[in-house]
Amino acid sequence: MLFIVFSLFVFKVNTLQLVDYRADKIIWEERINDGDHFEIKYQHSVARTPVIEFFEIKDGKILLTGTEYQSYGAGLPTSAEQGDYIVENDRFIIENIDQFLPEIMLRVSDYAEHQFIFKQESFKLYKNLKTETLLQIKTDKISYFTFILRRF
């Protein structure tokens, strides 16, 4: 029994978290494994067309792998500084960006209609959080005990 209790504190799990940065409050948290994917989808502020950014968990960290959009607009690349630039089916796609990010800071907007997609489940951030919420998306390694405690 002592071994089980000890293990709960010693063994760590990797988690992906959505944190209300100003309130320092975890809004959403899931256990992750290397190879898990997530996406951030939003409407471009000027072009009003969808933009999707693709991420993968690698070595417990966030890796930006690609982006996809339908029209040129302010802030959208016209070529790839990093990765492979493809034009296909009236979409602009940049693959193989492979850039590690320590975190993602996102200001939620109902105008941009930000969505967070994990394991085929879409979380409409713009409907569930106040506009202008500063959201931090990050990974964290926590004890299994802490992970279980946060579930309740």
C-alpha positions in Angstrom: 0.0 0.0 0.0 2.8 2.4 0.9 4.4 1.7 -2.6 1.1 2.7 -4.3 0.8 6.0 -2.3 4.5 6.7 -2.9 4.1 6.0 -6.7 1.2 8.5 -7.0 3.6 11.3 -5.9 6.7 10.1 -7.7 5.3 9.1 -11.1 4.7 12.1 -13.4 2.3 12.6 -16.3 2.5 15.1 -19.1 -0.5 17.3 -19.5 -1.7 19.9 -22.0 -3.3 22.9 -20.3 -5.4 25.9 -21.2 -4.8 28.5 -18.6 -6.6 31.8 -18.0 -3.3 33.6 -17.7 -4.4 36.7 -15.7 -6.4 34.6 -13.2 -3.7 31.9 -13.2 -6.5 29.3 -13.4 -6.4 26.1 -15.4 -9.6 26.0 -17.6 -8.9 22.7 -19.3 -6.3 20.0 -18.8 -5.7 16.6 -20.4 -3.1 13.9 -20.2 -1.0 13.8 -23.3 1.4 11.5 -25.0 4.1 12.1 -27.7 2.4 12.1 -31.0 -0.9 13.7 -29.8 -2.1 16.5 -32.0 -4.1 19.7 -31.5 -5.2 22.6 -33.7 -6.1 26.2 -33.2 -8.7 27.4 -35.7 -9.9 31.0 -36.2 -11.2 33.5 -38.7 -8.6 35.9 -40.1 -9.4 39.4 -38.9 -9.1 41.0 -42.4 -9.7 38.3 -45.0 -12.5 36.7 -42.8 -11.4 33.2 -44.0 -10.5 30.2 -41.8 -6.9 29.8 -40.6 -5.8 26.5 -38.9 -2.6 26.0 -37.1 -1.4 22.4 -36.4 0.6 21.3 -33.4 2.0 18.0 -32.2 3.3 17.0 -28.8 6.9 15.8 -29.0 9.2 15.1 -26.1 6.4 16.6 -23.9 6.6 19.9 -25.6 4.5 21.8 -28.2 5.7 21.6 -31.8 4.2 23.8 -34.5 4.0 21.5 -37.5 1.9 23.5 -40.0 -0.7 26.0 -41.0 -3.4 26.2 -43.6 -5.4 29.2 -44.9 -7.5 30.2 -47.9 -6.5 33.7 -48.8 -3.6 36.1 -48.4 -4.2 38.7 -45.6 -2.2 40.8 -43.2 0.1 38.6 -41.2 -0.3 35.5 -43.3 2.8 34.2 -45.1 3.2 34.3 -48.9 6.1 31.8 -48.7 7.6 29.5 -46.2 10.7 30.7 -44.3 10.6 27.3 -42.5 8.8 24.2 -43.9 7.2 23.3 -47.2 4.9 25.8 -48.9 2.1 24.1 -50.9 -0.8 25.6 -52.9 -3.6 22.9 -53.2 -7.4 23.0 -53.7 -7.5 26.8 -53.3 -5.7 26.6 -50.0 -2.2 27.7 -48.9 -0.5 25.1 -46.7 2.8 25.2 -44.9 3.9 21.8 -43.7 7.0 20.6 -41.7 7.5 23.9 -39.9 8.7 21.9 -36.9 9.3 24.7 -34.5 9.1 24.1 -30.7 7.1 26.6 -28.7 7.5 27.0 -25.0 3.9 28.1 -24.8 1.2 29.7 -26.9 -0.4 33.0 -25.8 -3.8 33.6 -27.4 -6.1 36.5 -26.8 -9.6 34.9 -27.3 -11.9 36.8 -29.6 -15.5 36.3 -30.6 -14.7 38.2 -33.8 -12.0 35.7 -34.7 -14.1 32.8 -33.3 -11.1 31.0 -31.8 -11.5 27.2 -31.4 -9.2 24.7 -29.8 -9.4 21.2 -31.3 -8.0 18.1 -29.4 -8.7 14.5 -30.3 -11.5 15.5 -32.8 -13.3 17.5 -30.1 -13.7 21.2 -30.7 -13.8 23.7 -27.9 -15.3 27.0 -29.0 -13.2 29.3 -26.9 -15.0 32.3 -28.1 -18.3 31.0 -26.7 -16.9 29.7 -23.4 -14.5 32.5 -22.4 -15.0 36.2 -22.2 -13.6 38.1 -25.2 -10.1 39.4 -24.6 -9.3 36.6 -22.2 -5.5 36.0 -22.4 -5.2 32.2 -22.8 -1.9 30.4 -22.2 -1.6 27.0 -23.9 1.2 25.0 -22.4 2.4 21.5 -21.3 3.3 20.6 -17.8 4.6 17.5 -16.1 2.8 16.9 -12.8 2.5 14.1 -10.3 -0.1 11.5 -11.0 -1.6 12.4 -7.6 -2.0 16.1 -8.6 -3.5 15.0 -11.9 -6.1 12.8 -10.2 -6.8 15.5 -7.6 -7.6 18.1 -10.3 -10.1 15.7 -11.9 -12.3 16.0 -8.8 
